[in-house]
Amino acid sequence: MPPGKTFDIRRLIAGLLGLYGAVLTVLGLTDGPAEVAKADGIRINLWIGLGLLAVATAFAAWARLAPAGREDR
């Protein structure tokens, strides 16, 4: 890995959003009827988790396809 890509903040954000999205997706898949009823019949944990996974994927793709350039001063 080139030295400039070691501490790319986009990778950190993608990792954190991906981790949190995975946890919410699992919780959303295992929600009981009481939790679904609280959210007006919507599996909100599942949808938010999937959304976070999509954003994490976008951040990871952005970091891979458009690497940060080094600034020479």
N, C-alpha and C positions, 0 to 999 in steps of 0.2 A: 504494500500500500504506500503510495507517495506520501511524503511528510505533511503536505498541506491538507490531506483528507483525514488525518488521525482524529482531530477534535472538531469535526463538522457538527454544528449544533443541530442540523437537520436530522442527522442519524440519531442523536440523543432524543429528540422530540419524537421521531418515528418509533423508537424503542419503547418509550414511556407510554405513548398513545396506544401502541400495539398491545402492550402488557395489560393496560387498563381495559382496553376494548375486548381482549380475550376473556378477562375475568367477568366483565359484564355480559358477554355473550353466553358464557356458561351459566351464569346466574339467570339470565333470561330464558334459557332452555329448561331450567329446572324450577322456574317459578310455579308456585301452587296457585290454586284458584283464588285464594284470599289476596295475594299480591296483584294478580291480574285485575281483580275487582276494584282494588284501590286506585288503579290507573284507568278506570272507565273501560275495561276490557281490552286494553292495549298492552302488549308485552313490551313495555317501555325499556326495560333493561336489555332485551334482545336487540331492539332497533337502535338504541344508542350505542351498544357494543359493536354492532355491525358498521355503524357510521364511523366510529372511532377506528375500526380496523381499515376501513376504506381510506380515511385521512392518513393513517400511518403508512399505508401502502403508497399513497401519493407522495408523502414526504420522502420515503425511501427511494422511490423512483426518481424524484427530483434530485436527491443527493447523488444518485448513481449516474444519471444522464447529463446533469449540468454541474460538474464539480466546481467547487469554489476555486477561483484563481488566486494566486499569491500576489500580494501587493508589494512592489518594490519601491522603497522610499529613498 
